[in-house]
Amino acid sequence: MTEYFIDNWDPAYGASFEAAPVSQSTAQINTDVELPAAAWRPLTAPPTVRAPDVVLLVDGVRRIDATLWTREEDGTSHPGLAASYAAGVVRCDLRAGAATLAGTLVERGLFTTSPTATDIEAGSVRYGVRQMAGAPDPARLVPAVQGPLTALEVAISTSVRGESEDLLVLDGPLRNRRQLSRTIGYVKTQQSQYLDATLTKVVTALRPGERSPVFLMGTAWGGYSWYLRLPGPAGAPWAGIVRVECTTEIPAQEAIELADLSLVTLPRFASNPYKDPRAPQNLIPIAGLERRLRALLGDSRLLHRALTLAAARSTAVPAAL
């Protein structure tokens, strides 16, 4: 008889596990990093592992303020978009039980393939031009914002952390942020299946406070990875399960130690369903940081109006003398 489960996530945010059978990853996976595949089982952290005194959680947000087209002197047009993006860090002092906003950075950019584009002054806000090479394809513009946003996350993380070795938790995959030491990437939505059916059963059998063994992903942004289940109401097989990853620029044993550290740290920040539609995966400090960063981006309606006026000025015909 088929069993049914309701995903705890609000459907407006998609699903906590979005991988279809056809999305099985083709990446080379080494499942024998911590345990041989035949010996895989749910793991708990050794009793000697304690959460760090201070944890830094990092996130970034982006927003498209306007889409636009240029008109070149040769009669051609190029697509563009005006985007705002911000990154910030929350410093969680676990000993004091306090969380503070440790730093934020906000930038705006005009992304376009136009070779003649210049900055746009929209009232008191400047959108610095970020020229892109290649064909004038509008579909390339939105993904182009991710690079500058990632750079902003690295900059604020480095600035806040300084010379300390506090554990750094990045919301999302590490990608090209792997140079940050003592850092883990936190992936709350599962969009690919990396393990075969036998090992996937180990993952979906995890109880709160348990994790899978560490495995190695051979993707373009490959790294050590593991799954863990956060505390929360029972539900679908993937309810409360997140994937965590770290760089391969450290020994395997150090990655295993980070896996245990994440297991005694991340559950502390799990959100509650009555407060967050993406509970428990959307960590409480990250949710608060997202709200603050979106506020720092400014009023989207006012910015769109200012951009419209700036565009109108650029096309105005000068009065005859």
Buried (B, 14 or more C-beta within 10 A) or exposed (E): EEEEEEBBBEEEBEBBBEBEEEEBBEBEBBBBBBBEBEEBEBBEBEEEBEBBEBBBBBBBBBBBBBBBEBEEEEEEEBBBBBBBBBBBBBBBEBEEEEBEBBBBBBBBBBBBBBEEBEEBEBEEBEBEBBBBEEEBEEEBBBEBBBEBBBBBBBBBBEEBBEEEEBBBBBBBBBBEBBEBEBBBBBBBBBBBBBBEEEBBEBBBEBEBBBBBBBBBBBBEBBBBBBBBBBEBEEBBBBBBBBBBBBBBEBEBEBBBBBBBBBBBBBBBBBBEBEEBBBBBBBBBBBBBBBEBBBEBBBEBEEBBBBBEEBBEEEEEEEEEE
